[in-house]
Amino acid sequence: MASGGVVEGAMQTPDGAWRVEIVRRGRARWYRVVHGDEVVDWLSISSVERILHDAGVDRDQLIDAHPPIG
């Protein structure tokens, strides 16, 4: 479940199925991976890379995405 914070930037697969967000709350910064209804929060970059790799997603194909509105 997402734990709040301000999305400072995001990248996603061209089809939008996978999204990686850079999140900040106060001084803390972390990554969030969103895939469908599944949200994995408070991740390090190495955890993001592992999740994408395990899912067969090539991180080099991620494109810039706008943070969600709201």
Sequence and secondary structure as in RCSB ss.txt:
>XXXX:A:sequence
MASGGVVEGAMQTPDGAWRVEIVRRGRARWYRVVHGDEVVDWLSISSVERILHDAGVDRDQLIDAHPPIG
>XXXX:A:secstr
     EEEEEEE TTSSEEEEEEEETTEEEEEEEETTEEEEEE HHHHHHHHHHTT  GGG EEE     
